[in-house]
């Protein structure tokens, strides 16, 4: 009886240690691509970025009271031109830079649809930098994702382009407009893959 109890203790410890190891391994797994993230749409509904799998995706942090806000027109034109070939543009409102996106999600949606006729998917407002940075932007700006495209978001309308497998292809800073030769060439190349 005593021998049985002595064998139970090490077995219980081993099971506990294995359980903890497995839990830690699962918790520390780093995302491998954008498909592992879910965000809320501008209407508050969960949107798994996995729903864009097989498409070329352009993620853009946007704001309605910024000098770059007119880029909404070029983004919409780009979307209309390439959506039938598999391009999805995703607008991600953020209020991180001089409070240039102070509006509610409902107000942002109304502004985008009435002023710029935006039809591409829009997400709910998030933070793209700082202590409250949304996990997607932690991934986008992290060196582990792609050192070539890593680094803090500097301003509104930073653009990240992903291939049909969710891998980063390019990062464009705000001054690079969506209709520039640089952006359209990268999109054309990604669509051709």
ROVO-955738 format. One line per field, with one value per residue (C-alpha): residue number from 1; residue in one letter; x, y, z. Coordinates in nm, 3 decimals, padded with zeros to 5 digits, always signed. Layout:
BEGIN
lose	c(NUM; ...)
paro	c(A; ...)
xx	c(X; ...)
yy	c(Y; ...)
zz	c(Z; ...)
END
This chain:
BEGIN
lose	c(1; 2; 3; 4; 5; 6; 7; 8; 9; 10; 11; 12; 13; 14; 15; 16; 17; 18; 19; 20; 21; 22; 23; 24; 25; 26; 27; 28; 29; 30; 31; 32; 33; 34; 35; 36; 37; 38; 39; 40; 41; 42; 43; 44; 45; 46; 47; 48; 49; 50; 51; 52; 53; 54; 55; 56; 57; 58; 59; 60; 61; 62; 63; 64; 65; 66; 67; 68; 69; 70; 71; 72; 73; 74; 75; 76; 77; 78; 79; 80; 81; 82; 83; 84; 85; 86; 87; 88; 89; 90; 91; 92; 93; 94; 95; 96; 97; 98; 99; 100; 101; 102; 103; 104; 105; 106; 107; 108; 109; 110; 111; 112; 113; 114; 115; 116; 117; 118; 119; 120; 121; 122; 123; 124; 125; 126; 127; 128; 129; 130; 131; 132; 133; 134; 135; 136; 137; 138; 139; 140; 141; 142; 143; 144; 145; 146; 147; 148; 149; 150; 151; 152; 153; 154; 155; 156; 157; 158; 159; 160; 161; 162; 163; 164; 165; 166; 167; 168; 169; 170; 171; 172; 173; 174; 175; 176; 177; 178; 179; 180; 181; 182; 183; 184; 185; 186; 187; 188; 189; 190; 191; 192; 193)
paro	c(X; X; X; X; X; X; X; X; X; X; X; X; X; X; X; X; X; X; X; X; X; X; X; X; X; X; X; X; X; X; X; X; X; X; X; X; X; X; X; X; X; X; X; X; X; X; X; X; X; X; X; X; X; X; X; X; X; X; X; X; X; X; X; X; X; X; X; X; X; X; X; X; X; X; X; X; X; X; X; X; X; X; X; X; X; X; X; X; X; X; X; X; X; X; X; X; X; X; X; X; X; X; X; X; X; X; X; X; X; X; X; X; X; X; X; X; X; X; X; X; X; X; X; X; X; X; X; X; X; X; X; X; X; X; X; X; X; X; X; X; X; X; X; X; X; X; X; X; X; X; X; X; X; X; X; X; X; X; X; X; X; X; X; X; X; X; X; X; X; X; X; X; X; X; X; X; X; X; X; X; X; X; X; X; X; X; X; X; X; X; X; X; X)
xx	c(+00.000; +00.279; +00.470; +00.164; +00.129; +00.497; +00.458; +00.145; +00.322; +00.592; +00.332; +00.109; +00.404; +00.501; +00.146; +00.133; +00.470; +00.369; +00.039; +00.216; +00.473; +00.203; +00.006; +00.315; +00.406; +00.058; +00.048; +00.383; +00.316; +00.378; +00.133; +00.274; +00.054; -00.237; -00.491; -00.444; -00.606; -00.968; -01.082; -01.419; -01.578; -01.684; -02.031; -01.894; -01.902; -01.600; -01.406; -01.144; -00.872; -00.869; -01.179; -00.937; -00.721; -00.635; -00.664; -00.400; -00.460; -00.369; -00.406; -00.417; -00.446; -00.679; -00.807; -01.074; -00.906; -00.559; -00.378; -00.363; -00.740; -00.799; -00.612; -00.950; -01.041; -00.732; -00.783; -01.141; -01.032; -00.762; -01.016; -01.262; -00.989; -00.842; -01.109; -01.223; -00.863; -00.849; -00.743; -00.899; -00.828; -00.897; -00.928; -00.832; -00.919; -00.682; -00.665; -00.294; -00.170; -00.280; -00.631; -00.706; -00.970; -01.182; -01.512; -01.712; -01.721; -02.068; -01.949; -01.639; -01.854; -02.090; -01.798; -01.625; -01.938; -02.075; -01.753; -01.544; -01.794; -01.583; -01.698; -01.389; -01.403; -01.358; -01.270; -01.354; -01.119; -00.809; -00.471; -00.180; +00.102; +00.181; +00.086; -00.265; -00.153; -00.386; -00.223; -00.241; -00.022; +00.216; +00.257; +00.284; +00.552; +00.751; +01.092; +00.992; +00.726; +00.961; +01.258; +01.236; +00.890; +00.927; +00.915; +00.660; +00.377; +00.486; +00.153; -00.192; -00.220; +00.073; +00.005; +00.100; +00.062; +00.026; +00.032; -00.239; -00.077; -00.082; +00.291; +00.414; +00.519; +00.563; +00.519; +00.444; +00.474; +00.190; +00.335; +00.336; -00.010; -00.223; -00.225; +00.155; +00.352; +00.529; +00.204; +00.033; +00.343; +00.359; -00.014; +00.016; +00.308; +00.125; -00.189; +00.018; +00.145)
yy	c(+00.000; +00.244; +00.147; +00.227; +00.572; +00.648; +00.565; +00.783; +01.099; +01.102; +01.011; +01.300; +01.539; +01.418; +01.468; +01.816; +01.912; +01.782; +01.970; +02.294; +02.248; +02.193; +02.494; +02.717; +02.595; +02.675; +03.016; +03.126; +03.028; +03.332; +03.409; +03.313; +03.528; +03.771; +03.489; +03.416; +03.745; +03.843; +04.203; +04.368; +04.520; +04.884; +04.743; +04.551; +04.201; +03.971; +03.932; +03.661; +03.775; +03.411; +03.504; +03.687; +03.378; +03.337; +03.713; +03.984; +04.207; +04.573; +04.678; +05.053; +05.244; +05.533; +05.858; +06.107; +06.431; +06.384; +06.549; +06.203; +06.143; +06.211; +05.881; +05.718; +05.810; +05.639; +05.337; +05.299; +05.336; +05.071; +04.840; +04.883; +04.823; +04.506; +04.344; +04.113; +03.986; +03.915; +04.237; +04.324; +04.656; +04.670; +05.011; +05.015; +05.344; +05.459; +05.770; +05.750; +06.058; +06.401; +06.262; +06.265; +05.992; +06.108; +05.983; +05.677; +05.374; +05.474; +05.826; +05.690; +05.457; +05.740; +05.972; +05.710; +05.612; +05.963; +06.158; +05.891; +05.620; +05.356; +05.001; +04.809; +04.644; +04.876; +04.755; +04.908; +05.174; +05.034; +05.152; +05.087; +05.184; +05.223; +05.019; +04.951; +04.847; +04.590; +04.244; +04.263; +04.575; +04.422; +04.144; +04.380; +04.597; +04.318; +04.212; +03.845; +03.895; +04.043; +04.258; +04.442; +04.581; +04.609; +04.929; +05.153; +05.303; +05.661; +05.812; +05.748; +05.571; +05.334; +05.044; +04.675; +04.448; +04.068; +03.794; +03.531; +03.322; +03.601; +03.673; +04.034; +04.166; +04.539; +04.827; +05.175; +05.484; +05.741; +05.974; +05.687; +05.718; +05.414; +05.509; +05.548; +05.336; +05.175; +05.052; +04.945; +04.752; +04.566; +04.484; +04.369; +04.146; +03.998; +03.936; +03.757; +03.504)
zz	c(+00.000; +00.090; -00.226; -00.442; -00.283; -00.344; -00.714; -00.744; -00.630; -00.901; -01.166; -01.056; -01.065; -01.411; -01.542; -01.386; -01.537; -01.881; -01.865; -01.772; -02.050; -02.310; -02.188; -02.203; -02.550; -02.681; -02.513; -02.653; -03.014; -03.230; -03.511; -03.851; -04.076; -04.077; -04.098; -03.729; -03.627; -03.573; -03.556; -03.521; -03.828; -03.820; -03.734; -03.435; -03.586; -03.551; -03.876; -03.901; -04.138; -04.246; -04.448; -04.681; -04.739; -05.106; -05.165; -05.185; -04.881; -04.829; -04.464; -04.405; -04.078; -04.159; -04.005; -04.110; -04.002; -04.147; -04.435; -04.596; -04.561; -04.935; -04.993; -04.927; -05.288; -05.430; -05.202; -05.324; -05.689; -05.633; -05.472; -05.759; -06.016; -05.863; -05.643; -05.925; -05.948; -05.574; -05.398; -05.064; -04.897; -04.525; -04.359; -03.991; -03.816; -03.543; -03.327; -03.241; -03.424; -03.301; -03.236; -03.608; -03.574; -03.279; -03.422; -03.321; -03.548; -03.667; -03.751; -03.929; -04.139; -04.236; -04.320; -04.538; -04.727; -04.787; -04.849; -05.026; -05.129; -04.952; -05.020; -04.906; -04.562; -04.265; -03.917; -03.580; -03.445; -03.272; -03.149; -03.387; -03.151; -02.783; -02.478; -02.606; -02.956; -03.109; -03.150; -03.531; -03.531; -03.278; -03.534; -03.833; -03.674; -03.506; -03.632; -03.606; -03.876; -04.135; -04.036; -04.367; -04.280; -03.901; -03.701; -03.538; -03.736; -03.799; -03.908; -04.053; -04.388; -04.347; -04.582; -04.553; -04.855; -04.817; -05.077; -05.120; -04.845; -04.586; -04.612; -04.607; -04.948; -04.893; -04.651; -04.774; -04.557; -04.558; -04.823; -05.077; -05.228; -05.313; -05.682; -05.702; -05.945; -05.648; -05.486; -05.808; -05.924; -05.592; -05.611; -05.972; -05.878; -05.577; -05.784; -06.046; -05.791)
END
